[in-house]
Structure formats: structure tokens, C-alpha cells
Amino acid sequence: MAGANLIYGLGMLESGVTFDYGQLVMDNEFAEMIKHVVNGIPVNAETLAVDVIGRVGSQGQFITEKHTFEHMKKMSQPSLIDRRVRDKWEQAGGQTMHEKAMDKAREILATHKPTPLPDEVKSQMRSIVEDCEAQIAEEKMRAGK
């Protein structure tokens, strides 16, 4: 792509004035897709299916080939983007991407259990806070407050 190595503003709307959990979940999916492309797409005899093409030929079909099934799973597998035709999408409830993202955000907020920080990290953070508090107290004393 353009060589950017930072994706900024996930979940932000209105130039960062508003934050939206659904937008964050959608932006996360987009970032995963970008990461997939930026990491590179291997091009070799296996990924080009050279042997399969030789065996099936130009008049055959590839959809039922084991190779096709194995490699399609390596491609983008979005959980929010719905690629069904409109009739099938409507039959499945017609939920918009943002609605699906909000459902996922609510689930994450309700069930996520963060991994606790290691004791060493907690200790370092506590030390930083204590040092800052001591510095602020010292500056207040010097200022006569």
C-alpha cells in the first residue's frame, strides 16, 4: 500500500469528537483486512494452484477441489461484512453492519476478562505514579501552596 504503518482513530467519528463502540469493532475488522494484505500474499506454485489448473484444465471447475477449499480459508474471513445477496440477507434478519458491530461490542464488554498485568509491571506503574505525586507535592511546596 502507501507504506503507512499506523492506523489511527479507530472508533472515532466527527474528527474524534465522538466515539462509537460499533465503529471501533468495524474499524478493527478493516484493520485486520489491511494487515492481511500488508503482510503480503504469497505467490508460488501452490498458491497459484498450478498443479490443479493442469489437472482440471481450462474447461473444468475448481470450486469442489480440495485445494480451493483449503486455500479459501486463508483469505479474508470477515465476521461483520455480509456478502450474501439482498434476499438472503433480508431473510437472515437484514441486520446492518453497524448493528452487528454493536452486538459484538456489547458481547465483548459483557464477557471480556483482561489478562492481569504481571506484578513487576504493576510495581513499575505504581513507582511512576508515586514519583509524579512526590514531584507535584514538591512543586507545590516551592510555590508556597
C-alpha positions as CSV (number, residue, x, y, z in Angstrom):
1,M,0.0,0.0,0.0
2,A,1.3,3.5,0.6
3,G,3.8,2.4,3.3
4,A,1.8,3.6,6.3
5,N,2.5,1.6,9.4
6,L,-0.1,3.2,11.7
7,I,-3.8,3.1,11.7
8,Y,-5.2,5.9,13.8
9,G,-8.7,6.9,15.0
10,L,-10.4,3.5,15.3
11,G,-13.9,4.0,16.7
12,M,-13.8,7.8,16.2
13,L,-16.4,9.8,14.5
14,E,-16.6,13.6,13.8
15,S,-12.8,14.0,13.8
16,G,-12.6,12.3,17.2
17,V,-15.3,14.3,18.9
18,T,-17.5,11.2,19.2
19,F,-16.5,7.6,19.9
20,D,-18.7,4.7,18.8
21,Y,-18.1,1.1,20.0
22,G,-19.7,-0.2,16.9
23,Q,-17.4,1.8,14.7
24,L,-14.5,0.5,16.7
25,V,-15.5,-3.1,16.1
26,M,-15.9,-2.3,12.3
27,D,-12.6,-0.5,12.1
28,N,-10.9,-3.4,13.9
29,E,-12.2,-5.7,11.1
30,F,-11.0,-3.3,8.4
31,A,-7.6,-3.1,10.1
32,E,-7.4,-6.9,10.2
33,M,-8.0,-7.0,6.4
34,I,-5.4,-4.3,5.8
35,K,-2.9,-6.2,7.9
36,H,-3.6,-9.3,5.9
37,V,-2.7,-7.5,2.7
38,V,0.2,-5.6,4.1
39,N,1.8,-8.8,5.4
40,G,1.9,-9.9,1.8
41,I,0.1,-12.5,-0.3
42,P,2.4,-15.4,-1.2
43,V,2.6,-16.1,-4.9
44,N,4.1,-19.6,-5.7
45,A,3.1,-22.8,-7.5
46,E,1.0,-23.9,-4.5
47,T,-1.0,-20.6,-4.1
48,L,-1.4,-20.3,-7.8
49,A,-2.8,-23.8,-8.0
50,V,-0.5,-24.7,-10.9
51,D,-1.0,-28.5,-10.5
52,V,-4.8,-28.2,-10.0
53,I,-5.1,-26.0,-13.1
54,G,-3.0,-28.5,-15.1
55,R,-5.3,-31.4,-13.9
56,V,-8.7,-29.6,-14.2
57,G,-7.9,-27.7,-17.3
58,S,-9.4,-24.6,-18.7
59,Q,-12.9,-26.1,-19.2
60,G,-13.2,-27.6,-15.7
61,Q,-14.4,-26.1,-12.4
62,F,-12.4,-25.5,-9.3
63,I,-15.0,-25.0,-6.6
64,T,-15.1,-28.6,-5.4
65,E,-11.3,-29.1,-5.5
66,K,-9.7,-29.8,-2.1
67,H,-7.1,-27.2,-2.9
68,T,-9.7,-24.5,-3.4
69,F,-11.3,-25.3,0.0
70,E,-8.0,-25.3,1.8
71,H,-6.8,-22.0,0.4
72,M,-10.1,-20.1,0.5
73,K,-10.0,-20.2,4.3
74,K,-6.7,-18.3,4.2
75,M,-8.4,-15.4,2.5
76,S,-10.4,-12.7,4.3
77,Q,-12.9,-14.1,6.7
78,P,-14.8,-11.1,7.9
79,S,-17.4,-11.5,10.7
80,L,-19.3,-8.3,10.0
81,I,-19.2,-7.9,6.3
82,D,-22.1,-9.8,4.8
83,R,-21.6,-10.9,1.3
84,R,-25.0,-12.6,0.8
85,V,-27.4,-11.4,-1.9
86,R,-30.0,-9.0,-0.6
87,D,-32.8,-11.6,-0.5
88,K,-30.7,-14.0,1.6
89,W,-29.5,-11.1,3.8
90,E,-33.1,-9.9,4.4
91,Q,-34.2,-13.5,5.2
92,A,-31.4,-13.7,7.8
93,G,-32.8,-10.6,9.5
94,G,-31.3,-7.8,7.4
95,Q,-29.0,-6.6,10.2
96,T,-26.8,-3.7,9.1
97,M,-23.0,-3.9,9.6
98,H,-23.2,-1.3,12.4
99,E,-26.0,-3.3,14.2
100,K,-23.9,-6.5,14.0
101,A,-20.8,-4.5,15.3
102,M,-22.8,-3.1,18.2
103,D,-24.0,-6.6,19.1
104,K,-20.4,-7.7,19.1
105,A,-19.2,-4.7,21.1
106,R,-21.9,-5.4,23.7
107,E,-20.8,-9.0,23.9
108,I,-17.1,-8.0,24.3
109,L,-18.0,-5.5,27.0
110,A,-20.1,-8.1,28.9
111,T,-17.7,-11.0,28.7
112,H,-14.1,-9.9,28.2
113,K,-11.8,-10.7,31.0
114,P,-8.5,-8.8,30.6
115,T,-5.2,-10.6,31.3
116,P,-3.9,-9.2,34.6
117,L,-0.7,-7.3,34.4
118,P,2.4,-9.0,35.8
119,D,3.3,-7.9,39.3
120,E,6.6,-6.4,38.0
121,V,4.6,-4.1,35.6
122,K,2.2,-3.1,38.3
123,S,5.1,-2.3,40.6
124,Q,6.8,-0.1,37.9
125,M,3.5,1.7,37.3
126,R,3.0,2.3,41.0
127,S,6.5,3.7,41.2
128,I,5.9,6.1,38.3
129,V,2.7,7.4,40.0
130,E,4.4,7.8,43.3
131,D,7.3,9.7,41.7
132,C,4.9,12.0,39.9
133,E,2.9,12.6,43.1
134,A,6.1,13.4,45.0
135,Q,7.2,15.8,42.3
136,I,3.9,17.6,42.3
137,A,4.0,17.9,46.1
138,E,7.5,19.3,46.0
139,E,6.5,21.9,43.3
140,K,3.5,22.9,45.4
141,M,5.8,23.4,48.5
142,R,8.2,25.5,46.5
143,A,5.3,27.6,45.2
144,G,4.1,28.1,48.8
145,K,0.7,26.4,48.3
